[in-house]
Amino acid sequence: MASAAPSPSNPRALVFDLMGTCCDWYSSILPALQSAPAIPALPAEALSQFAIEWRAGFFKEVETRRQAGQSLEDIDVTHRRVLSYLLHARGVTPAQWNDSVRNELVQAWHRQKCWPDVEDALERLKPDYFVVVLANGSTRLQLDIIKSSGLSFHTLFSSQLLGKTKPDAGAYQKVLEMIQIPPPNAIMVAAHAYDLRGAKNAGMRTVYIKRSTEDLTEDMNLVRKDVDFFIDGTTGSKDCGLAELATILGL
């Protein structure tokens, strides 16, 4: 992964996914579900799996819309629709969880904490790289997450802003065009194999950060073969994940 020192003629960029990669969505969503009115269809012991299914349903919905060529929609709309599907499948009625409860659950996605390894690592990386976000969703969601997590990036790119959804190669290409970085000088960092496959198709190098909440159905042996570098980010320490990436890059 080592590369030449940056200079005006050799700029470099690290492009990060946000939710799951840099931020721990689960630690926001599970407490929100636990704070909702208790109902028989969703006992306390079922809430963790429900949160995971909500996240998986979001990915499925976004990819289905992308493949169908449908227009982009606000991420809150997508999260709300998937939530409604899951609740309906369990027989949960609007009388049990009304619009106010459901809207509050959707807003919980806007309040996320970063993984322990992220904040200090970004500060180590920023002097030598353009450190930017490329994530599916809305710019408002990104701003809210940045505010709640305390993270700092040089700039943010949302699918809403770009008009393209990952893993469309055009999303990565558009970002690199806007920051004027050639693909070989850019590294995509994500906890999602599909994201890194898209980045690879756009000519970027790839770093996979393994997170406990992400890619639960992916074969990690295959992921290791697909990416340029595979890093464990599941220990919960400040030395794993992005901190290890900074060390690998000599920072």
Rosetta silent file (secondary structure, phi, psi, omega in degrees, C-alpha in Angstrom):
SEQUENCE: MASAAPSPSNPRALVFDLMGTCCDWYSSILPALQSAPAIPALPAEALSQFAIEWRAGFFKEVETRRQAGQSLEDIDVTHRRVLSYLLHARGVTPAQWNDSVRNELVQAWHRQKCWPDVEDALERLKPDYFVVVLANGSTRLQLDIIKSSGLSFHTLFSSQLLGKTKPDAGAYQKVLEMIQIPPPNAIMVAAHAYDLRGAKNAGMRTVYIKRSTEDLTEDMNLVRKDVDFFIDGTTGSKDCGLAELATILGL
SCORE:     score description
SCORE:     0.000 S_00000001
   1 L     0.000  -12.882 -178.028    0.000    0.000    0.000 S_00000001
   2 L   -60.856  142.097  178.869    2.977    2.339    0.313 S_00000001
   3 L  -144.509  167.627 -176.306    2.981    5.158   -2.231 S_00000001
   4 L   -62.432  151.928  178.673    4.995    8.258   -3.029 S_00000001
   5 L   -60.402  146.089 -178.946    4.715   11.265   -0.751 S_00000001
   6 L   -70.295  152.330  175.750    1.998   13.714   -1.799 S_00000001
   7 E  -156.225  169.240  178.190    2.846   16.881   -3.665 S_00000001
   8 L   -55.188  -29.514  179.638    0.944   19.395   -5.819 S_00000001
   9 L   -92.744   -6.049 -179.610    1.753   17.205   -8.815 S_00000001
  10 E  -138.594   62.070  179.274    0.973   13.965   -6.979 S_00000001
  11 L   -71.837  155.254 -179.677   -2.144   14.495   -4.843 S_00000001
  12 L  -135.204  156.570 -178.900   -3.746   11.501   -3.175 S_00000001
  13 E  -139.562  142.655  168.128   -7.166   10.738   -1.754 S_00000001
  14 E  -111.843  120.886 -176.715   -8.751    8.352    0.700 S_00000001
  15 E  -108.951  119.568 -172.716  -12.444    7.966   -0.042 S_00000001
  16 E  -109.518  137.155  160.659  -14.500    6.605    2.848 S_00000001
  17 L   -71.446  160.423 -173.882  -17.887    5.042    3.135 S_00000001
  18 L  -107.869  -70.557 -177.121  -19.630    6.425    6.228 S_00000001
  19 E   -69.125  128.379 -179.892  -22.289    4.238    7.882 S_00000001
  20 L    90.601  -40.167 -179.892  -20.886    0.926    9.048 S_00000001
  21 L   -84.079  -57.243  179.703  -17.359    1.798    7.951 S_00000001
  22 L   -96.571  -28.367 -175.342  -16.651    4.904   10.014 S_00000001
  23 E  -122.783  147.908 -176.862  -19.765    4.959   12.187 S_00000001
  24 E   -96.206   88.001 -178.298  -21.542    2.353   14.280 S_00000001
  25 L   -61.803  -33.348 -174.398  -25.178    2.610   13.193 S_00000001
  26 H   -61.214  -37.594 -177.924  -26.178   -0.352   15.390 S_00000001
  27 H   -71.869  -10.532  173.334  -25.383    1.474   18.639 S_00000001
  28 H   -96.924  -43.303 -173.509  -27.885    4.144   17.609 S_00000001
  29 H   -73.230  -41.954 -178.689  -30.647    2.007   16.129 S_00000001
  30 H   -61.077  -48.681  176.996  -30.871   -0.661   18.823 S_00000001
  31 H   -60.363  -34.636  178.170  -31.414    1.830   21.688 S_00000001
  32 H   -64.051  -42.624  177.213  -33.996    3.650   19.555 S_00000001
  33 H   -64.868  -38.923  179.730  -35.899    0.404   19.050 S_00000001
  34 H   -67.551  -25.152 -179.778  -35.626   -0.366   22.751 S_00000001
  35 H   -85.282  -13.497  178.778  -37.100    3.045   23.558 S_00000001
  36 L   -71.131  158.745  179.689  -40.145    2.492   21.342 S_00000001
  37 L   -54.761  135.713  179.459  -43.389    1.269   22.959 S_00000001
  38 L   -68.089  133.931  178.510  -43.195   -2.401   23.915 S_00000001
  39 E  -138.403  147.061 -177.218  -45.317   -4.648   21.705 S_00000001
  40 L   -59.169  -32.925 -176.673  -45.763   -8.448   21.685 S_00000001
  41 L   -69.581  -18.886 -179.534  -44.680   -8.767   18.044 S_00000001
  42 E  -133.019   75.288  176.931  -41.256   -7.341   18.875 S_00000001
  43 L   -65.424  162.512 -175.133  -40.060   -8.599   22.254 S_00000001
  44 H   -53.994  -39.076 -177.095  -36.799   -7.214   23.591 S_00000001
  45 H   -71.659  -11.454 -179.214  -34.816  -10.264   22.507 S_00000001
  46 H   -97.135   -7.438 -172.385  -35.965   -9.785   18.888 S_00000001
  47 H   -70.359  -34.553  179.041  -34.892   -6.165   18.500 S_00000001
  48 H   -62.227  -47.517  178.648  -31.268   -6.858   17.607 S_00000001
  49 H   -64.926  -35.844  178.058  -32.259   -9.075   14.689 S_00000001
  50 H   -61.886  -42.797  178.450  -34.879   -6.539   13.660 S_00000001
  51 H   -60.789  -42.813  179.568  -32.205   -3.833   13.464 S_00000001
  52 H   -64.136  -41.200  179.002  -30.033   -6.069   11.295 S_00000001
  53 H   -67.211  -34.649  177.171  -32.969   -6.843    8.992 S_00000001
  54 H   -63.429  -44.619  178.709  -33.751   -3.143    8.693 S_00000001
  55 H   -63.686  -46.357 -179.929  -30.200   -2.442    7.586 S_00000001
  56 H   -63.366  -39.310  179.068  -30.186   -5.370    5.146 S_00000001
  57 H   -64.404  -35.100  176.423  -33.558   -4.308    3.766 S_00000001
  58 H   -62.527  -48.528  178.946  -32.228   -0.833    3.098 S_00000001
  59 H   -57.509  -45.165 -178.714  -29.323   -2.203    1.051 S_00000001
  60 H   -62.315  -42.900 -178.697  -31.686   -4.437   -0.914 S_00000001
  61 H   -64.909  -43.800 -179.727  -34.100   -1.599   -1.606 S_00000001
  62 H   -63.692  -43.328 -178.725  -31.380    0.782   -2.808 S_00000001
  63 H   -69.662  -37.168  177.172  -29.860   -1.819   -5.123 S_00000001
  64 H   -61.252  -43.773  178.792  -33.265   -2.840   -6.504 S_00000001
  65 H   -66.697  -38.932  179.616  -34.006    0.769   -7.379 S_00000001
  66 H   -63.626  -47.216 -178.058  -30.559    1.252   -8.908 S_00000001
  67 H   -66.807  -28.655  179.257  -30.846   -1.809  -11.117 S_00000001
  68 L   -83.444   -3.964 -179.876  -34.343   -0.778  -12.202 S_00000001
  69 L    71.531   22.643  179.516  -33.070    2.656  -13.199 S_00000001
  70 L   -77.080  156.585 -178.111  -35.428    4.389  -10.789 S_00000001
  71 L   -69.055  155.854  177.419  -34.727    7.908   -9.626 S_00000001
  72 L   -66.842  148.426  176.040  -32.894    8.567   -6.387 S_00000001
  73 L  -131.750  161.123  179.063  -35.020    9.175   -3.321 S_00000001
  74 L   -59.642  136.754 -177.120  -34.377   10.629    0.107 S_00000001
  75 H   -62.172  -29.529  177.450  -32.809    8.040    2.394 S_00000001
  76 H   -64.687  -35.706  177.517  -35.402    8.793    5.077 S_00000001
  77 H   -65.300  -42.969  179.130  -38.116    7.717    2.649 S_00000001
  78 H   -64.588  -48.214  179.185  -36.272    4.471    1.964 S_00000001
  79 H   -59.668  -40.065 -179.260  -35.678    3.742    5.637 S_00000001
  80 H   -66.922  -41.832 -179.278  -39.327    4.474    6.434 S_00000001
  81 H   -64.817  -45.245  179.027  -40.609    2.201    3.666 S_00000001
  82 H   -62.997  -40.912  176.756  -38.375   -0.700    4.709 S_00000001
  83 H   -58.847  -43.939  179.900  -39.432   -0.187    8.320 S_00000001
  84 H   -62.971  -40.845  176.815  -43.085   -0.337    7.271 S_00000001
  85 H   -57.783  -49.736 -175.719  -42.477   -3.572    5.343 S_00000001
  86 H   -64.980  -40.329  179.581  -40.839   -5.219    8.337 S_00000001
  87 H   -68.607  -42.492  178.702  -43.503   -4.091   10.771 S_00000001
  88 H   -60.561  -40.798 -179.867  -46.345   -5.157    8.484 S_00000001
  89 H   -62.768  -24.356 -179.950  -44.752   -8.601    8.103 S_00000001
  90 L   -99.144    3.827  178.698  -44.865   -8.939   11.887 S_00000001
  91 L    77.518   18.120  178.934  -48.422   -7.713   12.187 S_00000001
  92 L   -80.821  125.083 -175.514  -47.484   -4.440   13.851 S_00000001
  93 L   -96.840  161.021  174.668  -50.243   -1.896   13.236 S_00000001
  94 L   -60.327  -22.968  177.298  -50.117    1.917   13.028 S_00000001
  95 L   -71.624  -29.618  179.802  -52.091    1.943   16.256 S_00000001
  96 L   -81.116  -49.211  174.069  -49.227    0.143   18.021 S_00000001
  97 L  -122.404  103.193 -175.564  -46.405    2.156   16.464 S_00000001
  98 L   -81.783 -176.133 -177.967  -47.810    5.374   15.048 S_00000001
  99 H   -59.044  -38.398 -179.071  -46.222    7.870   12.658 S_00000001
 100 H   -62.071  -44.719  178.898  -44.485    9.681   15.490 S_00000001
 101 H   -64.016  -46.029 -177.210  -42.788    6.498   16.707 S_00000001
 102 H   -66.319  -40.500  178.607  -41.798    5.444   13.202 S_00000001
 103 H   -64.923  -37.814  178.485  -40.458    8.870   12.279 S_00000001
 104 H   -65.590  -37.503  176.853  -38.373    8.967   15.444 S_00000001
 105 H   -64.461  -41.600  178.130  -36.895    5.576   14.573 S_00000001
 106 H   -62.874  -40.104 -179.446  -35.983    6.830   11.102 S_00000001
 107 H   -67.186  -20.262  178.402  -34.330    9.892   12.614 S_00000001
 108 H   -62.011  -25.408  176.947  -32.150    7.625   14.754 S_00000001
 109 H   -66.157  -19.665  179.907  -30.125    6.910   11.599 S_00000001
 110 H   -84.090   -6.834 -177.200  -29.067   10.571   11.709 S_00000001
 111 L  -120.876   99.029 -176.708  -27.482   10.153   15.143 S_00000001
 112 L  -132.942  148.089  174.310  -24.463    7.878   15.051 S_00000001
 113 E   -98.546  153.604  177.842  -21.226    7.482   16.953 S_00000001
 114 E   -83.359  156.333  171.753  -17.950    6.654   15.266 S_00000001
 115 L   -63.698  151.719 -174.651  -16.085    3.409   15.813 S_00000001
 116 L   -58.249  -26.756 -175.073  -13.307    3.845   18.434 S_00000001
 117 L   -86.094   -5.169 -164.935  -10.503    3.623   15.858 S_00000001
 118 H   -86.313  -51.032 -168.632  -11.782    6.285   13.480 S_00000001
 119 H   -58.523  -52.208 -179.106  -11.475    9.804   14.891 S_00000001
 120 H   -65.879  -36.387 -179.133   -7.761    9.835   15.720 S_00000001
 121 H   -64.034  -40.916  178.556   -6.904    7.891   12.565 S_00000001
 122 H   -60.208  -39.526  179.438   -8.573   10.466   10.333 S_00000001
 123 H   -66.800  -31.282  175.574   -6.477   13.204   11.918 S_00000001
 124 H   -69.511  -33.579 -173.977   -3.342   11.164   11.181 S_00000001
 125 H   -84.028  -30.741 -170.148   -4.388   10.732    7.557 S_00000001
 126 L   -62.710  -33.745  178.765   -5.593   14.239    6.706 S_00000001
 127 L   -65.426  -24.128 -174.084   -2.199   15.977    6.391 S_00000001
 128 L  -109.508  -10.971 -177.918   -1.111   13.547    3.664 S_00000001
 129 L  -138.613  150.396  160.851   -4.372   12.742    1.886 S_00000001
 130 E   -71.601  123.504 -177.299   -7.582   14.371    0.823 S_00000001
 131 E  -110.865  108.530 -172.621   -9.962   12.575    3.186 S_00000001
 132 E  -130.244  160.444  176.487  -13.485   12.526    1.763 S_00000001
 133 E  -105.038  136.568  167.723  -16.762   10.673    2.171 S_00000001
 134 E  -130.955  110.036 -175.693  -18.624    8.933   -0.641 S_00000001
 135 E  -144.548  147.275  172.965  -21.811    7.332    0.624 S_00000001
 136 L   -69.370  143.461 -179.512  -25.293    6.505   -0.560 S_00000001
 137 L   127.623 -164.223 -176.360  -27.947    8.684    1.012 S_00000001
 138 L  -101.780  156.387  176.147  -28.621   12.375    1.466 S_00000001
 139 H   -64.135  -37.374  178.710  -26.282   15.232    2.221 S_00000001
 140 H   -62.046  -41.331  177.036  -28.411   16.133    5.251 S_00000001
 141 H   -58.600  -45.082 -179.466  -27.940   12.626    6.652 S_00000001
 142 H   -62.068  -44.323  179.536  -24.180   12.979    6.235 S_00000001
 143 H   -61.282  -41.948  179.918  -24.132   16.372    7.943 S_00000001
 144 H   -66.028  -40.485  179.451  -26.145   15.034   10.870 S_00000001
 145 H   -67.247  -41.004  177.831  -23.898   11.992   11.241 S_00000001
 146 H   -61.216  -40.232  179.617  -20.767   14.133   11.084 S_00000001
 147 H   -66.471  -45.314 -176.322  -22.222   16.365   13.790 S_00000001
 148 H   -74.082  -29.887 -177.422  -23.241   13.513   16.095 S_00000001
 149 H   -87.499  -21.884 -177.943  -20.053   11.506   15.584 S_00000001
 150 L    79.454   10.434 -178.564  -17.635   14.414   15.865 S_00000001
 151 L   -80.259  158.022 -179.593  -15.746   13.303   12.758 S_00000001
 152 L  -134.677  123.654  176.483  -14.087   15.707   10.350 S_00000001
 153 L  -121.571  163.091  177.665  -13.527   15.160    6.625 S_00000001
 154 L   -69.305  -36.209  176.217  -12.266   17.485    3.919 S_00000001
 155 E  -164.181  166.079 -176.829  -15.571   17.161    2.063 S_00000001
 156 E  -123.673  137.100  174.225  -18.668   15.000    1.720 S_00000001
 157 E  -125.545  122.004  176.558  -20.220   13.423   -1.366 S_00000001
 158 E  -107.461  159.977  174.936  -23.668   11.850   -1.194 S_00000001
 159 H   -62.516  -32.246  176.513  -25.503    9.901   -3.872 S_00000001
 160 H   -60.453  -44.240 -178.791  -28.088   12.683   -3.697 S_00000001
 161 H   -68.397  -40.907 -175.636  -25.429   15.249   -4.579 S_00000001
 162 H   -81.044  -25.445 -174.228  -23.849   13.145   -7.326 S_00000001
 163 L    75.470   16.977 -179.908  -27.066   11.826   -8.835 S_00000001
 164 L  -140.367  148.105 -176.541  -25.503    8.362   -8.852 S_00000001
 165 L  -113.045  133.037  171.940  -25.690    5.415   -6.465 S_00000001
 166 L   -63.455  141.974   12.379  -22.853    3.108   -5.455 S_00000001
 167 L   -96.365   25.764  174.358  -21.709    0.671   -6.772 S_00000001
 168 L   -55.886  124.696 -178.367  -22.282    2.444  -10.105 S_00000001
 169 H   -56.435  -28.692 -179.606  -18.761    3.160  -11.375 S_00000001
 170 H   -63.110  -26.978  178.618  -19.962    6.618  -12.307 S_00000001
 171 H   -66.034  -46.152 -179.955  -20.340    7.563   -8.642 S_00000001
 172 H   -68.009  -43.042 -178.863  -16.659    6.956   -7.926 S_00000001
 173 H   -62.478  -39.479 -179.488  -15.559    8.520  -11.210 S_00000001
 174 H   -63.964  -42.816  178.239  -17.596   11.656  -10.548 S_00000001
 175 H   -60.686  -46.833 -178.206  -15.999   12.142   -7.130 S_00000001
 176 H   -65.854  -34.574  175.152  -12.493   11.736   -8.532 S_00000001
 177 H   -63.462  -41.848 -175.719  -13.270   14.167  -11.339 S_00000001
 178 H   -70.803  -33.013  178.457  -14.512   16.744   -8.842 S_00000001
 179 H   -97.292    1.258  174.772  -11.458   16.495   -6.586 S_00000001
 180 L    57.216   51.029  176.898   -9.152   16.092   -9.612 S_00000001
 181 L  -121.016  126.642  176.898   -7.471   12.896   -8.444 S_00000001
 182 L   -68.863  146.920 -177.359   -6.604   10.114  -10.920 S_00000001
 183 H   -50.633  -40.945 -179.783   -8.003    6.685   -9.942 S_00000001
 184 H   -63.744  -18.373  179.420   -4.570    5.114   -9.241 S_00000001
 185 H   -95.417    8.072 -176.778   -3.981    7.831   -6.613 S_00000001
 186 E  -120.606  140.738  179.310   -7.262    7.130   -4.837 S_00000001
 187 E  -122.332  124.653  174.178   -8.110    4.450   -2.290 S_00000001
 188 E   -89.921  129.616 -178.666  -11.684    3.473   -1.452 S_00000001
 189 E  -118.433  120.237 -176.110  -12.109    2.417    2.177 S_00000001
 190 E  -154.914  161.050  175.792  -15.286    0.557    3.091 S_00000001
 191 L  -103.666   19.179 -177.228  -16.793   -2.219    5.182 S_00000001
 192 L  -131.036  121.766 -176.997  -18.879   -3.428    2.242 S_00000001
 193 H   -62.432  -38.956 -178.431  -17.559   -5.741   -0.446 S_00000001
 194 H   -60.572  -36.826 -179.183  -20.061   -4.531   -3.053 S_00000001
 195 H   -64.999  -44.651 -178.058  -18.778   -0.978   -2.581 S_00000001
 196 H   -71.829  -30.085  174.274  -15.163   -1.966   -3.111 S_00000001
 197 H   -64.642  -40.288  176.914  -16.025   -4.002   -6.196 S_00000001
 198 H   -64.564  -41.661  178.825  -17.585   -0.873   -7.652 S_00000001
 199 H   -64.710  -40.219  178.536  -14.536    1.210   -6.749 S_00000001
 200 H   -61.640  -40.187  178.048  -12.234   -1.377   -8.286 S_00000001
 201 H   -64.631  -22.795  178.235  -14.238   -1.195  -11.513 S_00000001
 202 L   -91.343    4.075  175.980  -13.604    2.553  -11.471 S_00000001
 203 L    91.336    7.128 -179.468   -9.837    1.992  -11.256 S_00000001
 204 L   -86.354  157.223  168.118   -9.397    2.741   -7.548 S_00000001
 205 E   -81.657  161.096 -170.473   -7.391    0.752   -5.038 S_00000001
 206 E  -135.288  139.749  174.718   -9.411   -0.811   -2.259 S_00000001
 207 E  -127.554  124.045  178.074   -9.190   -1.345    1.500 S_00000001
 208 E   -98.209  126.052  175.256  -11.742   -3.502    3.297 S_00000001
 209 E  -105.980  110.869 -179.503  -12.407   -2.726    6.966 S_00000001
 210 E   -74.384  121.768  177.405  -14.092   -5.706    8.620 S_00000001
 211 L  -120.125  148.132 -175.296  -16.833   -4.527   10.984 S_00000001
 212 L   -66.583  -21.011 -176.594  -18.990   -6.705   13.223 S_00000001
 213 L   -96.630   -6.907 -168.893  -22.222   -5.196   11.881 S_00000001
 214 L  -115.738  154.591  174.464  -21.491   -5.378    8.157 S_00000001
 215 L    50.251   48.609 -174.737  -21.449   -7.961    5.339 S_00000001
 216 L   -67.894  -19.836 -179.333  -22.845  -10.681    7.573 S_00000001
 217 L  -107.535    3.095 -179.887  -23.524  -12.966    4.593 S_00000001
 218 L   -80.162  145.966  172.801  -20.299  -12.330    2.658 S_00000001
 219 L   -82.592  108.731 -174.848  -17.594  -15.003    2.348 S_00000001
 220 H   -65.950  -26.105  175.991  -14.602  -13.243    3.893 S_00000001
 221 H   -64.794  -38.518  177.566  -12.153  -15.532    2.110 S_00000001
 222 H   -71.898  -38.211  178.930  -13.510  -14.266   -1.203 S_00000001
 223 H   -61.040  -43.803  178.917  -13.494  -10.677    0.012 S_00000001
 224 H   -55.804  -36.933 -178.453   -9.815  -10.962    0.929 S_00000001
 225 H   -75.380  -25.219 -175.304   -9.061  -12.021   -2.649 S_00000001
 226 H   -81.983  -25.019 -170.358  -11.092   -9.169   -4.142 S_00000001
 227 L  -108.840  163.617  178.441   -9.466   -6.249   -2.317 S_00000001
 228 L   -76.130  -32.663  179.467   -5.989   -4.772   -2.145 S_00000001
 229 E  -149.381  139.004 -178.367   -5.927   -4.813    1.642 S_00000001
 230 E  -119.827  122.923 -175.518   -8.090   -6.435    4.329 S_00000001
 231 E  -126.297  134.428  177.174   -8.046   -4.961    7.849 S_00000001
 232 E   -77.806  125.949  176.949   -9.791   -6.182   10.986 S_00000001
 233 L  -124.798   30.777 -173.014  -11.910   -3.496   12.599 S_00000001
 234 L  -107.586    0.276 -173.473  -13.859   -5.666   15.013 S_00000001
 235 L   -78.607  -18.731 -177.916  -11.771   -5.580   18.199 S_00000001
 236 L    81.516    4.992  179.799  -13.333   -2.393   19.570 S_00000001
 237 L   -94.799  170.542  176.981   -9.909   -0.890   20.267 S_00000001
 238 L   -83.602   -2.301 -174.771   -8.430    2.353   18.983 S_00000001
 239 L  -102.638   -4.825 -178.178   -5.619    0.436   17.275 S_00000001
 240 L   -96.192 -168.182  171.271   -7.605   -1.614   14.753 S_00000001
 241 H    52.190 -122.384 -176.423   -9.448   -0.578   11.598 S_00000001
 242 H   -66.240  -29.469  176.958   -8.547    2.883   10.361 S_00000001
 243 H   -63.992  -40.668  177.380   -5.724    3.214   12.867 S_00000001
 244 H   -66.682  -37.295  176.415   -4.087    0.162   11.342 S_00000001
 245 H   -59.846  -45.672  178.975   -4.642    1.634    7.884 S_00000001
 246 H   -59.958  -38.780  178.376   -2.820    4.812    8.919 S_00000001
 247 H   -66.121  -43.373  178.814    0.071    2.711   10.217 S_00000001
 248 H   -59.979  -36.794 -179.714    0.227    0.712    6.995 S_00000001
 249 L   -80.715    1.946  176.240    0.386    3.972    5.055 S_00000001
 250 L    81.027   24.264 -176.720    3.308    5.065    7.211 S_00000001
 251 L  -114.161    0.000    0.000    1.434    7.765    9.105 S_00000001
